[in-house]
Every structure is written in structure tokens, then in C-alpha cells.
């Protein structure tokens, strides 16, 4: 599936689970679960063929959705994204870590989507965290709000020679009082910032390093026209903080 198809699955895969003591289950709890499972299956089945009629039925006209890119969407915009999968793509998605709460006529669910995509013979695996809000109307359950977030993961680390790593050694200054000492190690760079514990960064490319477990962050080394390293950038969400390399 394409990214726009797979993120649409998040708004439908709502499998309600309740932890109820033996003998305490009631029809009031069972009915929402059964009905929403049916809705979920209808919506999932409609994604691959691009059956927009099913989605038009279950999305509330007042829907407000924020996808994993931060784009805000109305019902009409979500429907416009729903088209048949192109040739060469084959995907599936499975709900994981599901938790839901029902508050009268409103149902709120938080869960993960484990997405698998065969992209022209190459396998891809992505995860999304989804928060849905459903409302029970006279016509049945309708989705009124959704937020989707991509679960980021560390990139694969590459191997660099000790010469390549040690070329980046030095002290990098943010202010007169805040500095980072960078030292080459066996697999990457050890960075010691003023007032903080040392951290081990691994190479993503020759001049780009990441801290395992923090995929939002990168450290990029800047070179001048002659190839000499003159600065380090602390990058998050496309915004850079520059650290000047001390002579």
C-alpha cells in the first residue's frame, strides 16, 4: 500500500477490548465492541480497492484529522486520498497495543498499527500510533477526530575507519560556557557536553551521527571548502543549532 492508503487504516481499525470480571459482562459492553469490529472490517476491506462509499458512510461530516505528517484533513480530503492501490504494491496492517474507553455516546481509542508493505518486491515495516474519537449518532458510530503519529526508529549504523572518526575529534562551542568534547571511539563518537553525562553517537553517514533511542536527533559535521571540519550542527525536526569547532 502507499503511505496515504496505509495511514487511512488507522482511522478504522478499532477493536474494542474490555477487562471484565467473570460473570460481569453485560450487553451494554458487548454491543459497542461487536459493532465497531464490523465497522473496522468494512473500512479495512475498502482500502485496497479504494471503495470510498464505505468511508463516506462512517466518517462524520465534522471530522478533523491530523495525519502522521502533521497535515490537517476534513472528511472530503480524507476521501480524496482513498484510491485503489497501484500495481506492484501489496500491503497489510495489524492493530497492536490496543486500549479503548467508552463514555456514554463517545468512544476513545489509542492503539498502534503495525504496517507491512511489499514495495515492488522490497519489504518495508512501519509503525503508527493512533488516537481515535467515535460518537454514537442516530445513524450509528461515526468517526469525529483522529490523530496519527509515525513511530520513529533508529537508522542503520554504518562502519567508519578510526581515521574517519578521529578526524572529527575536537571541542565544539555553543557559548563561552557551554561546550561539547567529541572523541572517537571503537564504533562512533563519544560526546561530553558541559554538565551532562557522556553519550555515544553512531554514524549514519560519514558526517551524520545519531544517538540510539533518540531518532529525532542528529549531529552533522560541517566542512569548509578545503574539507576541514569547522562546526557541528545539532539538528531536530529540520532546525539546526550550530556549535563552532574551537581551534
C-alpha contacts under 8 A as a table, 3 or more apart, distances in Angstrom:
res1	aa1	res2	aa2	distance
1	X	5	X	5.87
1	X	6	X	5.98
1	X	48	X	7.52
1	X	85	X	6.01
1	X	86	X	7.97
1	X	89	X	5.48
1	X	90	X	5.56
1	X	91	X	4.72
1	X	92	X	7.51
1	X	117	X	6.12
1	X	118	X	7.77
1	X	119	X	7.78
2	X	5	X	5.25
2	X	6	X	6.24
2	X	85	X	7.02
2	X	89	X	7.45
3	X	6	X	5.20
3	X	7	X	6.11
4	X	7	X	5.39
4	X	8	X	6.39
4	X	81	X	6.51
4	X	82	X	7.65
5	X	8	X	5.29
5	X	9	X	6.93
5	X	47	X	6.60
5	X	48	X	7.70
5	X	81	X	7.38
5	X	82	X	6.46
5	X	83	X	7.72
5	X	85	X	7.73
6	X	9	X	5.39
6	X	10	X	7.48
6	X	91	X	7.95
6	X	93	X	7.45
6	X	115	X	7.30
7	X	10	X	5.58
7	X	11	X	7.89
7	X	67	X	7.29
7	X	68	X	7.64
7	X	128	X	7.97
7	X	148	X	7.64
8	X	11	X	5.87
8	X	12	X	7.54
8	X	47	X	7.75
8	X	78	X	7.76
8	X	82	X	7.84
9	X	12	X	5.54
9	X	13	X	6.29
9	X	43	X	7.54
9	X	44	X	6.18
9	X	47	X	7.33
9	X	93	X	7.52
10	X	13	X	5.81
10	X	113	X	6.67
10	X	128	X	7.92
10	X	130	X	6.19
10	X	148	X	7.28
11	X	14	X	7.62
11	X	130	X	7.67
11	X	132	X	6.59
11	X	143	X	7.62
11	X	146	X	6.61
12	X	39	X	7.25
12	X	40	X	4.78
12	X	41	X	7.84
12	X	43	X	5.87
12	X	44	X	6.78
13	X	37	X	7.80
13	X	40	X	4.87
13	X	41	X	7.38
13	X	43	X	7.89
13	X	44	X	7.18
13	X	95	X	6.66
14	X	36	X	6.42
14	X	37	X	6.50
14	X	40	X	5.83
14	X	109	X	7.12
15	X	33	X	6.74
15	X	36	X	6.71
15	X	37	X	5.43
15	X	40	X	7.40
15	X	98	X	7.36
16	X	32	X	7.71
16	X	33	X	4.97
16	X	36	X	7.32
16	X	37	X	7.41
16	X	98	X	7.70
16	X	99	X	7.16
16	X	100	X	5.90
16	X	109	X	7.87
17	X	33	X	7.15
17	X	98	X	7.59
17	X	99	X	6.71
17	X	100	X	6.69
18	X	29	X	7.84
18	X	100	X	7.89
20	X	24	X	6.08
20	X	25	X	6.04
21	X	24	X	5.40
21	X	25	X	7.30
22	X	25	X	7.18
25	X	29	X	6.82
25	X	30	X	7.49
26	X	29	X	5.57
26	X	30	X	6.52
27	X	30	X	5.06
27	X	31	X	6.03
28	X	31	X	5.93
28	X	32	X	7.47
29	X	32	X	6.27
29	X	33	X	6.94
30	X	33	X	5.37
30	X	34	X	6.20
31	X	34	X	5.27
31	X	35	X	6.04
32	X	35	X	5.19
32	X	36	X	5.96
33	X	36	X	5.38
33	X	37	X	6.13
34	X	37	X	5.23
34	X	38	X	6.45
35	X	38	X	5.23
35	X	39	X	6.41
36	X	39	X	4.87
36	X	40	X	5.97
36	X	141	X	7.58
37	X	40	X	5.04
37	X	41	X	6.24
38	X	41	X	5.23
38	X	42	X	6.28
39	X	42	X	5.15
39	X	43	X	6.24
39	X	58	X	7.80
40	X	43	X	5.23
40	X	44	X	6.14
41	X	44	X	5.14
41	X	45	X	6.02
42	X	45	X	5.26
42	X	46	X	6.26
42	X	54	X	7.02
43	X	46	X	5.07
43	X	47	X	6.58
43	X	54	X	6.30
43	X	55	X	6.40
44	X	47	X	5.47
44	X	48	X	7.93
45	X	48	X	6.82
45	X	49	X	7.87
46	X	49	X	5.84
46	X	50	X	5.83
46	X	51	X	4.77
46	X	52	X	7.22
46	X	54	X	6.67
46	X	55	X	7.78
47	X	50	X	5.03
47	X	51	X	6.43
47	X	82	X	6.94
47	X	83	X	7.71
47	X	84	X	7.28
48	X	51	X	7.82
48	X	83	X	7.79
48	X	84	X	5.51
48	X	85	X	5.60
49	X	83	X	7.10
49	X	84	X	4.64
49	X	85	X	6.80
50	X	82	X	5.33
50	X	83	X	4.28
50	X	84	X	4.29
50	X	85	X	7.41
51	X	54	X	6.21
51	X	55	X	7.39
51	X	82	X	7.51
51	X	83	X	7.56
51	X	84	X	7.87
52	X	55	X	5.13
52	X	56	X	6.07
52	X	79	X	6.12
52	X	82	X	6.38
52	X	83	X	7.83
53	X	56	X	5.12
53	X	57	X	6.35
54	X	57	X	5.22
54	X	58	X	6.68
55	X	58	X	5.40
55	X	59	X	6.00
55	X	79	X	6.92
56	X	59	X	5.64
56	X	75	X	7.76
56	X	79	X	7.01
57	X	60	X	7.92
58	X	141	X	6.92
58	X	142	X	5.01
58	X	143	X	6.37
59	X	63	X	6.59
59	X	75	X	6.47
59	X	142	X	5.41
59	X	143	X	4.92
59	X	144	X	6.80
60	X	63	X	5.22
60	X	75	X	7.12
60	X	142	X	5.17
60	X	143	X	5.43
60	X	144	X	5.35
61	X	75	X	6.05
61	X	144	X	7.86
62	X	74	X	7.33
62	X	75	X	7.16
62	X	144	X	6.29
63	X	73	X	7.98
63	X	74	X	5.64
63	X	75	X	5.51
63	X	143	X	6.71
63	X	144	X	4.38
63	X	145	X	5.51
64	X	72	X	7.05
64	X	73	X	6.02
64	X	74	X	5.40
64	X	75	X	7.34
64	X	144	X	6.44
64	X	145	X	5.02
64	X	146	X	6.73
65	X	72	X	5.59
65	X	73	X	5.01
65	X	74	X	6.44
65	X	145	X	5.59
65	X	146	X	4.77
65	X	147	X	5.86
66	X	69	X	7.87
66	X	70	X	5.70
66	X	71	X	5.45
66	X	72	X	4.54
66	X	73	X	6.23
66	X	146	X	6.32
66	X	147	X	4.79
66	X	148	X	6.29
67	X	70	X	5.42
67	X	71	X	5.49
67	X	72	X	6.71
67	X	73	X	7.72
67	X	146	X	7.96
67	X	147	X	5.97
67	X	148	X	4.89
67	X	149	X	6.89
68	X	71	X	7.38
68	X	128	X	7.82
68	X	147	X	7.58
68	X	148	X	4.88
68	X	149	X	4.44
68	X	150	X	5.42
69	X	149	X	7.73
73	X	76	X	7.89
73	X	77	X	5.55
73	X	78	X	6.22
74	X	77	X	5.19
74	X	78	X	6.29
75	X	78	X	5.19
75	X	79	X	6.22
76	X	79	X	5.15
76	X	80	X	6.17
77	X	80	X	5.03
77	X	81	X	6.53
78	X	81	X	5.30
78	X	82	X	6.84
79	X	82	X	5.28
80	X	83	X	7.51
85	X	89	X	6.74
85	X	90	X	7.98
86	X	89	X	6.25
88	X	118	X	7.97
88	X	119	X	6.59
88	X	120	X	4.87
88	X	121	X	7.71
89	X	117	X	7.18
89	X	118	X	5.77
89	X	119	X	5.09
89	X	120	X	5.90
90	X	117	X	5.89
90	X	118	X	5.08
90	X	119	X	6.84
91	X	115	X	7.44
91	X	116	X	5.58
91	X	117	X	4.19
91	X	118	X	5.92
92	X	115	X	6.02
92	X	116	X	5.40
92	X	117	X	6.52
93	X	113	X	6.23
93	X	114	X	5.47
93	X	115	X	4.38
93	X	116	X	6.15
94	X	113	X	5.63
94	X	114	X	5.10
94	X	115	X	6.56
95	X	98	X	6.86
95	X	111	X	6.86
95	X	112	X	5.76
95	X	113	X	4.80
95	X	114	X	6.29
96	X	111	X	6.16
96	X	112	X	5.00
96	X	113	X	6.06
96	X	114	X	6.83
97	X	111	X	5.35
97	X	112	X	5.89
98	X	109	X	7.37
98	X	110	X	6.08
98	X	111	X	4.24
98	X	112	X	6.74
99	X	109	X	5.78
99	X	110	X	5.47
99	X	111	X	6.16
100	X	107	X	7.18
100	X	108	X	5.63
100	X	109	X	4.08
100	X	110	X	6.26
101	X	107	X	5.78
101	X	108	X	5.30
101	X	109	X	6.34
102	X	105	X	7.40
102	X	106	X	5.91
102	X	107	X	4.33
102	X	108	X	6.36
103	X	106	X	5.12
103	X	107	X	6.01
103	X	108	X	8.00
104	X	107	X	7.74
105	X	135	X	5.68
105	X	136	X	4.97
105	X	137	X	7.76
106	X	133	X	7.04
106	X	134	X	5.67
106	X	135	X	4.52
106	X	136	X	6.30
107	X	133	X	5.73
107	X	134	X	4.97
107	X	135	X	6.30
108	X	131	X	7.33
108	X	132	X	5.66
108	X	133	X	4.59
108	X	134	X	6.36
109	X	130	X	7.95
109	X	131	X	5.71
109	X	132	X	5.19
109	X	133	X	6.61
110	X	129	X	7.32
110	X	130	X	5.63
110	X	131	X	4.51
110	X	132	X	6.51
111	X	129	X	5.82
111	X	130	X	5.47
111	X	131	X	6.79
112	X	127	X	6.75
112	X	128	X	5.46
112	X	129	X	4.45
112	X	130	X	6.03
113	X	127	X	5.56
113	X	128	X	5.10
113	X	129	X	6.45
113	X	130	X	7.53
114	X	125	X	7.32
114	X	126	X	6.18
114	X	127	X	4.86
114	X	128	X	6.88
115	X	125	X	5.57
115	X	126	X	5.04
115	X	127	X	5.93
115	X	128	X	7.93
116	X	123	X	7.16
116	X	124	X	5.77
116	X	125	X	4.67
116	X	126	X	6.63
117	X	123	X	5.72
117	X	124	X	5.04
117	X	125	X	6.40
118	X	121	X	5.57
118	X	122	X	5.46
118	X	123	X	4.63
118	X	124	X	6.37
119	X	122	X	4.99
119	X	123	X	6.15
119	X	124	X	7.13
126	X	150	X	7.87
126	X	151	X	7.56
127	X	150	X	6.16
127	X	151	X	5.32
127	X	152	X	7.83
128	X	148	X	6.57
128	X	149	X	5.52
128	X	150	X	4.46
128	X	151	X	5.31
129	X	148	X	5.77
129	X	149	X	5.16
129	X	150	X	6.36
129	X	151	X	6.65
130	X	146	X	7.13
130	X	147	X	5.76
130	X	148	X	4.55
130	X	149	X	6.44
131	X	146	X	5.58
131	X	147	X	5.28
131	X	148	X	6.60
132	X	143	X	7.38
132	X	144	X	7.99
132	X	145	X	5.89
132	X	146	X	4.52
132	X	147	X	6.74
133	X	143	X	6.08
133	X	144	X	5.87
133	X	145	X	5.11
133	X	146	X	6.33
134	X	141	X	6.35
134	X	142	X	5.49
134	X	143	X	4.44
134	X	144	X	5.69
134	X	145	X	7.19
135	X	141	X	5.58
135	X	142	X	5.39
135	X	143	X	6.45
135	X	144	X	6.75
136	X	139	X	7.81
136	X	140	X	5.41
136	X	141	X	4.40
136	X	142	X	6.36
137	X	140	X	4.96
137	X	141	X	6.01
137	X	142	X	7.00
143	X	146	X	7.77
152	X	215	X	6.21
152	X	216	X	7.51
153	X	213	X	7.47
153	X	214	X	8.00
153	X	215	X	5.72
154	X	210	X	7.79
154	X	212	X	6.26
154	X	213	X	6.57
154	X	214	X	7.24
154	X	215	X	5.08
155	X	204	X	6.76
155	X	215	X	7.54
156	X	204	X	6.66
157	X	202	X	6.13
157	X	203	X	5.45
157	X	204	X	5.05
157	X	205	X	7.92
158	X	202	X	7.88
158	X	203	X	5.75
158	X	204	X	5.82
158	X	205	X	6.74
159	X	187	X	7.17
159	X	203	X	7.18
160	X	164	X	6.09
160	X	165	X	6.54
160	X	187	X	7.60
160	X	188	X	7.83
160	X	203	X	7.47
160	X	206	X	7.06
161	X	164	X	5.21
161	X	165	X	6.36
162	X	165	X	5.05
162	X	166	X	5.81
162	X	184	X	7.26
162	X	185	X	7.81
162	X	186	X	7.35
163	X	166	X	5.23
163	X	167	X	6.03
164	X	167	X	5.36
164	X	168	X	7.36
164	X	206	X	7.47
165	X	168	X	5.78
165	X	169	X	7.41
165	X	184	X	5.34
165	X	185	X	7.62
165	X	188	X	6.63
165	X	189	X	6.95
166	X	169	X	5.16
166	X	183	X	6.83
166	X	184	X	4.88
168	X	182	X	7.12
168	X	183	X	7.49
168	X	184	X	7.41
168	X	221	X	7.74
168	X	229	X	6.88
169	X	181	X	7.72
169	X	182	X	5.07
169	X	183	X	4.87
169	X	184	X	6.23
170	X	181	X	6.00
170	X	182	X	5.33
170	X	183	X	6.85
170	X	245	X	6.89
170	X	246	X	7.25
171	X	179	X	6.70
171	X	180	X	5.69
171	X	181	X	4.56
171	X	182	X	6.15
171	X	245	X	5.88
171	X	246	X	5.68
172	X	179	X	5.59
172	X	180	X	5.18
172	X	181	X	6.43
172	X	182	X	7.63
172	X	231	X	6.98
172	X	232	X	7.00
172	X	243	X	5.36
172	X	244	X	5.23
172	X	245	X	4.29
172	X	246	X	5.81
173	X	176	X	6.99
173	X	178	X	6.18
173	X	179	X	4.40
173	X	180	X	6.47
173	X	243	X	5.08
173	X	244	X	5.18
173	X	245	X	6.31
173	X	246	X	6.73
174	X	177	X	7.80
174	X	178	X	5.52
174	X	179	X	5.88
174	X	242	X	6.97
174	X	243	X	4.84
174	X	244	X	6.69
175	X	178	X	5.08
175	X	179	X	7.03
176	X	179	X	7.69
177	X	194	X	7.95
178	X	193	X	7.33
178	X	194	X	5.65
179	X	193	X	5.78
179	X	194	X	5.65
180	X	191	X	6.26
180	X	192	X	5.29
180	X	193	X	4.17
180	X	194	X	6.37
181	X	190	X	7.99
181	X	191	X	5.56
181	X	192	X	4.97
181	X	193	X	6.38
182	X	189	X	6.45
182	X	190	X	5.79
182	X	191	X	4.66
182	X	192	X	6.60
183	X	189	X	5.55
183	X	190	X	5.19
183	X	191	X	6.51
184	X	188	X	6.09
184	X	189	X	4.58
184	X	190	X	6.23
185	X	188	X	5.32
185	X	189	X	5.43
185	X	190	X	6.41
187	X	202	X	6.65
188	X	200	X	6.83
188	X	201	X	5.65
188	X	202	X	4.63
188	X	203	X	6.06
189	X	200	X	5.73
189	X	201	X	5.16
189	X	202	X	6.55
190	X	198	X	6.54
190	X	199	X	5.64
190	X	200	X	4.55
190	X	201	X	6.26
191	X	198	X	5.55
191	X	199	X	5.34
191	X	200	X	6.40
191	X	201	X	7.41
192	X	196	X	6.92
192	X	197	X	6.49
192	X	198	X	4.51
192	X	199	X	6.68
193	X	196	X	5.44
193	X	197	X	7.16
193	X	198	X	6.93
199	X	211	X	7.49
200	X	211	X	6.56
201	X	209	X	5.77
201	X	210	X	5.25
201	X	211	X	4.68
201	X	212	X	7.09
202	X	209	X	5.26
202	X	210	X	5.44
202	X	211	X	6.43
202	X	212	X	7.44
203	X	206	X	6.49
203	X	207	X	7.36
203	X	208	X	5.94
203	X	209	X	4.36
203	X	210	X	6.49
204	X	207	X	7.82
204	X	208	X	5.46
204	X	209	X	5.34
204	X	210	X	6.70
205	X	208	X	5.01
205	X	209	X	6.99
207	X	220	X	5.70
207	X	221	X	5.24
207	X	222	X	7.76
208	X	218	X	6.72
208	X	219	X	5.73
208	X	220	X	4.58
208	X	221	X	6.62
209	X	218	X	5.70
209	X	219	X	5.07
209	X	220	X	6.46
210	X	214	X	7.47
210	X	215	X	6.89
210	X	217	X	6.41
210	X	218	X	4.90
210	X	219	X	6.35
211	X	214	X	5.60
211	X	215	X	7.02
211	X	217	X	7.11
211	X	218	X	7.29
212	X	215	X	6.93
214	X	217	X	6.00
215	X	218	X	7.57
216	X	236	X	5.88
216	X	237	X	6.80
217	X	234	X	7.35
217	X	235	X	5.85
217	X	236	X	5.01
217	X	237	X	7.77
218	X	233	X	7.97
218	X	234	X	6.13
218	X	235	X	5.21
218	X	236	X	6.72
219	X	232	X	6.62
219	X	233	X	5.57
219	X	234	X	4.98
219	X	235	X	6.24
220	X	232	X	5.53
220	X	233	X	4.95
220	X	234	X	6.74
220	X	235	X	7.45
221	X	229	X	6.57
221	X	230	X	7.68
221	X	231	X	5.90
221	X	232	X	4.43
221	X	233	X	6.26
222	X	229	X	5.60
222	X	230	X	5.83
222	X	231	X	5.06
222	X	232	X	5.84
222	X	233	X	7.36
223	X	226	X	7.51
223	X	227	X	5.12
223	X	228	X	5.05
223	X	229	X	4.25
223	X	230	X	5.51
223	X	231	X	7.12
224	X	227	X	5.28
224	X	228	X	5.49
224	X	229	X	6.56
224	X	230	X	6.51
225	X	228	X	7.49
229	X	245	X	7.58
230	X	244	X	6.45
230	X	245	X	5.22
231	X	242	X	6.82
231	X	243	X	5.58
231	X	244	X	4.46
231	X	245	X	4.85
232	X	242	X	5.95
232	X	243	X	5.05
232	X	244	X	6.48
232	X	245	X	7.12
233	X	240	X	5.79
233	X	241	X	5.51
233	X	242	X	4.66
233	X	243	X	6.08
234	X	240	X	5.47
234	X	241	X	4.99
234	X	242	X	6.42
234	X	243	X	7.63
235	X	238	X	6.12
235	X	239	X	5.46
235	X	240	X	4.46
235	X	241	X	6.47
236	X	239	X	5.36
236	X	240	X	6.70
